[in-house]
Amino acid sequence: MASVLEFRLTGGSANSDPDSSLGGRMSSVELSNTAMNNLFDNVSPSEAQAGDTEYRMIDVYNSGDATAETVEIYVSSPTTSPSSTIHLGYDATNNSHDPNADLQTLSDESTAPTSPAMTIGEHIEASKLALPDINVGESVRVCVKRIISASATNTANDSGTIAVQYA
């Protein structure tokens, strides 16, 4: 076998609720797939009208038997709504490869990470976000930011997909 990277929730070792994936310890629960409609809650009419920005913290975990090298993460399929975007961030300064580490926990889904070293941006296939190599049994914390524009149109099942590429 080789490197196998999984997207894992955070929020405690047994957390299975994506709405609680706000940091802290990595969960043993893998995201069912990388579609953002599985990571974020539905947008309410008031959020669509006013605009809304929410955050989730996920881990990229290596469950394989070889180091994942030249790791990059990106939005491989943009959101289906013209009123939403997904941005990604990584903090090399305040990040631990230890999956049992208690890293920063956001106070709620509307609160941005406080680390000044984290830059969150729109990373698509042409501008992937570089992550460090991930050894077997280790992980890297990534921030996922969903932005809903004010006066957003109703889009049933809005989704986008993130992907990770590695050697």
Secondary structure, DSSP 8 states (H G I E B T S, - for coil): ----EEEEEESSTT---GGG-SBSSEEEEE-SSSBGGGTS----HHHHHH-EEEEEEEEEEE-SSS-B-S-EEEEEE--SSTTEEEEEEE-STT--S-TT----B-SSTTS----TT-EEE--BGGG-EE---B-TT-EEEEEEEEEE-TT----TT---EEEEE--
